[in-house]
Amino acid sequence: MSDQQRLVTETRRRIELHDYEAVFASGGCFHFALRLHELFKLKLRGIREGHVLHVWGLKTDGNGVDIRGVYPENLLAKLAYGGKEPPICDVPETEVRELAKAKGYPPDLEKELFELVDRIIENHERFAAAKPVDEKQVAEGLEDLQRSSNDRFGG
């Protein structure tokens, strides 16, 4: 069995076992980060040691997002780098797309990976903080609270 066939077989097995951390922390991080970038316009960051070892999305508040959840970027990077201080860098979207493509997943598996990322982000609580805050919606909510408070207390 070729390395490529082994990767595809192992990825499918991990999906069947619902071992999503193994899927997206061991090769599928490129797909996870790309989807975060597409959905939320997160900046793509990674650990580069000659080549890119791991990628994640970076929120404007400095928190990184990968399969493990939303954490301060340095902590997330250390988790991915065996607890050591990692060489963090920006990673262009085109490079992440090339890295994902280089995995050589068949189209049906690649589609399944992206759909799985969507389900994980939508349904797992640890990703609630990954979603951008709609500042307009927050402002409207605060105005509603203020009006309600004024109405109740005669302000």
N, C-alpha and C positions, 0 to 999 in steps of 0.2 A: 504494500500500500504506500502510495506517495505521501509526502508531507502535506500536500494540498488535500488529498482525500482524507487523511487523518484529521486535519484541522476541521474540515466540513463535518465529518462524522462526530468528532468531539463536541463541536459547537451544537449540533443537533441534539446530542445526548444531554448536554448541559441545559438546553432549552426544555427538553422533556422533563428533566428533574427540577425545573424551576430554579436552577442555580444561576440566577441572573448576574450576581456579582462575578462569578467565574466567567460568564459570557462576556461581560462588558469591562472587566478589569484585566482580562487575558486575551487581548487581541481585538475585541469589539469596541474598545474605547473610542476608536476613530468614528464609528457609526453613532455612538452615543453623543459624542461632542458635536458632530455635524448636525444632528437633529436638534440639539440645544441651540446651536447657532441659527438654524433655520427658523425654529419656533420663537425664540426670544432674543435673537440678535446678540447673543453672548459672544464676547471676544474669545478666540481660541488660544489656549495656552498649553504648554507642554513641558515635558522633561526631555532635554536633548543631550545625548551623550554620543556624539558622532552621528547618530540617527535618532529620530523621535521614538521614545520608549512608551510614553503615555500622554494623552491629551484630555483636556476638560474645558468646560465653558467658564468664563470669568464674568461675574456680575459687576456692575458699576460700584457696588459697595465693598469690593475686594474679596468677596467670598467666591470660592471655586465650586463648581458643580460637576460631579461625575456619578457613577453608579452608587457610590457610597452615600451620597446625599449632598448637602450644602454645608460647607465648612470654610473657615479662613483658608485662603489659598495655600499658604505655607504648610498648614497641617495636612490638607488634602494631598499635597505633593509629597510630603514626608511619608504619608501612608503608602503611597504608590512607589516610594523609593527606599523601602525597607527601614524607615525611621531616620535615615541620614539626610543631611542638607542637600536638596536636589538642585541641579542646574536648570532653573525655570526660564522659559523664553516664550515669546509670541510665536505662534505657528500659523502661517497663512492658510486660509480656507482651501486654496488650490492644493497645497501640500497634504492637508488632511484628507481631501477627496482622493488624491493619488494613493495615499497610504491605505485608505479603506478599499480602494479598487485593487491594490496589490495583494490584498488578502485572498483574492480569487474566489470569493464566495459565488456560487451560482445565483442568477438573478432572483429565483424564488426565495432563497435563504436570505439574501440581502434585503429583499422587500419585507420578509418576516422580522428581521432584526430592527428595521426602522419602525415597523408597526408595534413591535414589542417595546421599544423606547417610548413611543407615544402612550401605550397603556401604563407603563411603569410611572411615567411622569404624571399622568392624569390620576392614577389611583393610589399611589403610595404617599402617605403623609409627609415623609421626609423630603419630598420635592415641592411642597407647597411654597417654600421660600425661594424656589428657583424661578417661579413665575414673576415677571415684572409687575410692579405696582402701577396701577393706572392712577396717576396723580390727579387727574380731573375727577375721577370717581371718589377718591379720598377727599378732595376739597368739597365736593357736593355732599358727601356724607357728614363732614364736619359742619357744614352750613345747616344741614337738616337737624343735627344734634343741637346746635346753637339755637335755632328757631324753636325747637321742641322745648328746650330748657327755658327760653324766654317766655314761651306761652304758658308753661306750667308754673313758673315762679314770678310771673308778671314783670319780666325784665324787658 
